[in-house]
Amino acid sequence: MRDNEQLLKKLDWPTVGLYALLVMVGWFNIYAAVYDEQQVKSIFDFSINSGKQLVWIGTAVVLITLILVADYRLFENLSLILYAIFVVILVLTPFIGKEINGQRAWFEIGAFRLQPAEFAKFATALALAKFMEANTFDLTQVRHQIRAIAIMGLPVALIMLQPDTGTAMVYSAFLIMLYREGMPQRYYVLAITLIIVTLASIVVENNLYLAAGIVAAFALFFLLGKKNWQRLVSSLLLALVFAAYTYSIDYVVAKLPEHQQNRIMVLFDPDIDPLGVGWNVTQSKIAIGSGGFSGKGYLEGTQTKFDFVPEQHTDFIFCTLGEEFGWIGSLVVIALFVGLLVRLVFLAERQKTRFSRVYGYCVISILFFHFAINIAMTIGLFPVVGIPLPFLSYGGSSLWSFTILLFIFLKLDSHRIQILGRLS
């Protein structure tokens, strides 16, 4: 009893409060997304998504309780075992998983569906934290960089076999954590440059002009810097590599399935697939824009009522929020997310061990990636990749996985003094 009282005192309640607020906002918006004024049903009705989500919320509370009463050392001791278990599950998923929308990414248990890739996130975060906690670990060394990337990359490769591109992309969020832990900046500069060149290659019709521009840019970089033959040769070689890369983009994009090509191209031309991906994005922006400054009012969203936006209770839940609560409501929810992320950064920085800090930044990275990409997706700034908005989107797998991810960190944080004492 005394241990439980101490735990409750040490638990970071501001974070718990933000989590609870976001979950409740999500629950009410899920009800709004499925609300039908012709056949009004209670928000507690288990035959509709809001009632089902309430079940997931209740079971999430059970998971929270189990995490908080467990020994904090359990998560570190079982980290590699959990990672191995989920790798095996991901190997089996394409063979025994249920196929939905062309993806074998789900296990069906009675009336419930679970997505193993969602839960593999916290297992990967624990494995990275365990691997990186060693005193000899140094991200400036190439061999340690390769090992960290391999731990991240294995689940990605297995998830791509399902195939689930959106969920696989989420694992790139761990790069944020690696940056905090000392990954050299040159890799991030290179990655950002590749992204810019890729987008430019798609937009510019004649890649010859783009290639010439890249060579000119690198030449200018050389001229503005220190002049020596080694730097000149390196600059020109790198420019030629990027120029060749521009020509490979068209080939790679052409090999993608048509719907994935459309998801990319619709960013630049919404009319390219007006009844498919273009429809989703266009209607999403209409729904959010129609909310104006203060919104149409709860349960008064016309885009919602007439099902103009597909998947409005899951990936496009932000549309419901924007339409019914307007700019003010959207700003409040964004502020809640930002507040949660800022609070988690504060918690991560006060950890006494690298294991807890690394895991904390893994949590921050995943939540930030989901939050930023989902909202960017709904307003047409990012391709539709099908990832949920944390704590708001409908679905048990996403709610459970985000809950487990977050509360393991809160458990570690509540015992940070004991962890330090054990190590010393």
JOTA-V850799 format. One line per field, one symbol per residue. ss: DSSP state (a for helix, b for strand, c for the rest). psi: psi as a letter, one per 40 degrees, with the letter a starting at -180 (. if undefined). burial: + if it has 9 or more other C-alpha atoms within 8 Angstrom, else -. Layout:
ss: ???
psi: ???
burial: ???
//
This chain:
ss: caaaaaaaaaccaaaaaaaaaaaaaaaaaaaaaaccccccccccccccaaaaaaaaaaaaaaaaaaaaacccaaaaacaaaaaaaaaaaaaaaaaacbbbccbbbbbbbccbbbcaaaaaaaaaaaaaaaaacccccccccaaaaaaaaaaaaaaaaaaaccccaaaaaaaaaaaaaaaaccccaaaaaaaaaaaaaaaaaaacccaaaaaaaaaaaaaaaaaaccccaaaaaaaaaaaaaaaaaaaaaaaaaaaccaaaaaaaaccccaaaacccaaaaaaaaaaaaaacccccccccccaaaacccccccccccaaaaaaaaaaaaaaaaaaaaaaaaaaaaaaaaaccccaaaaaaaaaaaaaaaaaaaaaaaaacccccccccccccccccaaaaaaaaaaaaaaaaaaacaaaaaaaac
psi: dddddddddehgdddddddddddddddddddddehhedghiideheeiddddddddddddddddddddeihdeddddedddddddddddddddedeihhhfehgeihhgbeihihddddedddddddddddeeidehheehdddddddddddddddddddedigddddddeededdddddeehhdddddddddddddddddddhdheddddddddddddddddeahhidddddddddddddddddddeddddddeiiddddddddeddgeedgdebdddddddddddddedadeieiheehddddefdhifeecdfddddddddeadddddddddddddddddddddddeieidddddddddddddddddddddddddeeeiihefiihhediihddddddddddddddddddefdddddddd.
burial: ------+---++--+--++--++++++++++++++---------+---++++++-++--+--++--++---+--++--++-++--++-++-+++--+++---++++++----++++++++++++++++++-++-----++---++--+--++++++++++-++++++++++-++-++++--+++------------++-+++----+--+++-++--++--+--------++--++--++-+++-++-++----------+++++++--+-+++--+++++++++-++++++-++++---+-+++---+--+++++++++++++++++++--+--++-+++-+++-++--+++++++++++++++++++++-++++++++-+++--++++++++++++++++++++++++++++++--++----
//
